[in-house]
Amino acid sequence: MIQEQLDRLYKLKKQGRVRFVNCGLVNEDLYSNARTKVLWLLKDPNDPEPDDIKDWKPWNLPEQIRVNIKEKYWARRIMWKVVGALTYGMQQSDFPPFRTCYDSEAMNICNGLGMIGVTNLKKSGGGGSSKNIEILTVAREDIDLWTEEIRIMAPHIVICGGIYGYIKKPLGLFDKLLQAGGRYAIHNFDGHQCILLDMHHPAYRVSVALMFAFFKDCIEELRFKGLIP
């Protein structure tokens, strides 16, 4: 099982760390049977540092997303609504329009979220407050961790939500340009080759409709090129 492999990896890597938010698959069956296996690679979890570290309680990101799915309630976690809508759209035989994915049906967003793999370069702290140097440092220092996560989850495509610039040099990526205006790279993670797509962070302050249109164009172009199923 994929998540079992990830949990063993986290148990090993979290030794000596006071705060460590596990990541992985929201629903392993849905992920494994999805048209396109997609992994969202983000900066850090929304995990503000407590006044007293003794008050910090372990939690994991997939479980929190499952709570959002169950409650169909996004509140300040609107970024997961964006991730769900984009993922739902790309998994359909014909990429539906924005309103169908984002506005019309909460179930579509929940279905999309159920199909994702997700992880962060930084496994603690932040919630939007981490400085660029912190993310760049952890991208280098924890490269064995997050690249192994990718290898284990074996996605067809990694959506680099606001982090492509942090991993480009550590991985030695060579950019390829899309007519849609985006960039991507092809990389081999210890035997697993996949696409890395540079994309805005899902919490980026831009019109969701514009982000959706850009994402849709990038995915459809990658499919046209035969790079993802």
N, C-alpha and C positions, 0 to 999 in steps of 0.2 A: 504494500500500500504506500502511496506517495506521501501522505501526511505522516505516517509512521516513520518513514525515512527522515522527513524534515524534523520531526520531534526528537529523534535521536541526535540529529545534527545540532539542534538548539540546546539540548541537554549538555552536549560537549562544549559548545561555544560560549554558553552563558556562565560557565564556571568562573568565579571571581568577579562577576558583574552584579551590582546591586539591583539594577533595573534592566529588564530585557523583555521586550514585547514580541512574543512568538507570532509568526505570520503563516502563510500557506494557502490552502484551498478552502473555499467557503462550502462547497459541496463536491466531493471528489468524483462521484458518479456523473454529475452534470458536466464537470470540467473534462473528464476523460472521454465523454461522448459528444462533446461540442464539435461543431463544424470546424472551428478554428480554436485551438488551445491558446488562450491569451493570458499573459502574466502582466499585471500592472506593477511596475517598479517605481516607487515613490521615495520621497526624502526621509521622512520620519513620522512616527505615530503622534497623534494628539494626546500627549502624555505629560502634562505639566509637572515639573518637579515639586513634590510636596515640601511644606515647611520643615517637616521632620521625616527623614527617609524611612523611619520605622512605620510611618503611616501608609507607605506605598504598598499596594496589594497587586500581586501578579495578575495579569489579564492577557488575552491574546486577540489579535485583530480579526481573524475569521469569525470567532464567536461573537464579537461585537457587531459585525456586519450581519450575522444571522439574526441577532436581536432586531436590527433595523428592518430586516426583511419581514420578520414575524409581525412587528408592530406597524410596518408601512409608515414609519414616522422618521423624518429626516432631520428636523430642527436645524441645529448648527452643523450637522453632518451632510450638508447639501452636496458636497463633493461626491458622496457615494451615490446620490441620485444621478449625477452626471456620468459617473463610471458605469452605473447600471444601464442607463439609456444608450450610451455609446456601445457597450458590449452587446446589449440586446440587438441593436441595429446590425452590427457586423455579423451576427450569427444567423441572420435570416437569409433565405435563398436570394431575395432581392432586398437590398438595404432600404428599409422603410423611411419615410420622411420624418423630420424632426418632431412634429406634433404627435405622431403615433408613438414614438419611442419615449419622449420626455413628458408630454403634457397629458396625453389621453388616458393611459392605463398604468396605474401603479404596479399592476401585475407584470407588465413588460419590464419595468425597472428591476423588480425583484427577480425575475427570470434571468436578466442579464447579470445581476450581482451573483446569483448562484453559480454561474459558469466561470467565475474568475479565479485565477491565482493572484495573490498579492503579497508584496513584501516591501520593506523599506531598507535603504542603505544604512540608515542609523536606526537602531532598535530601541532607542529610548529618547524621551524628552522632545521638546520642540513644539509640536502643534502649530507650526508656522513661524516659530520664533528662532529657529536655529540659524546661525550665521553661515554664510557661504563657506567660510574656511572650515567650519566644523563638518559640514557635509563632504567637502573635498577630502579632508583628512580621513574620515571614516571610510570613504569610498576606496581609499588606498590601503588603509590599515586592515580593513575587514574584507578585502577582495576575495580571499579564500572562502569566506562565509557566503556572501551574496552570489558569487559565481557558482558555488556548489548548490545553492538553492535553485538557481536557474537550471542547472544540469538535472537535478532531481525532478523538478516539475516539468521539464522537457516541453516548453511551449513552442508553438509555431512562430509566435511573435511576442516580443516584449515591448510593451508600451512604456516608454521612458518619460514619465510625467514630470517634466521640469528638471530632469537629472542627467540628460544625455551629455551635457557639457562636463559633468563631474566624472563620468566613466569613460569618456572618449580616450583620453591619454592613458589611463591605467590599463585599458584593454587594447590599446593600439588600433583603434577603429579607423577605417577609411570610409569617409562619407560618400554616399551615392545620393544624387539629387532626384527628386520627384517633380514631374510637371505640375503637380498640385501645389508646389512651393515648399514641401517638407524635405527632410533628409532622413536617410536610413543607413544602416550598415548590416553586413552579414558577418556573424561571428560564430566560432566553434567553441563551445564550452565543454572541453574534455570529452569530445565524442558526440556532443549534441549540437548541431548547427541550427541557428534560428535567426530571425530578423529582429533588429533593434530599431524601433521607430521613434524619432524625436517628436515629442508632443508636449503641448502646454500641460502644466499641472492642472488636474481637474478642478482645483479651487482657484484657478487663475481668474483675475477680475476682468473678464471679457464676456461679451454676450454668449450665452450657452448655445444659441442658435448658430452663431458664427463658428464656434469651436466644433460643433456637430458637423457643419458643412465641410470644414477643413479636414476633420478626421475621416469623414465618409469618402471624400475625394482621395485621400491617401490610401485608405484600405482598398478601395476599388481599383486604384492604379497598381498596387502591389499584387492584387489578384490577377489583373490583366497581364502582368508580367510573369505570372505563374510562381510567385515567390511564397504565397501563403494559400491554403485551401479556402 
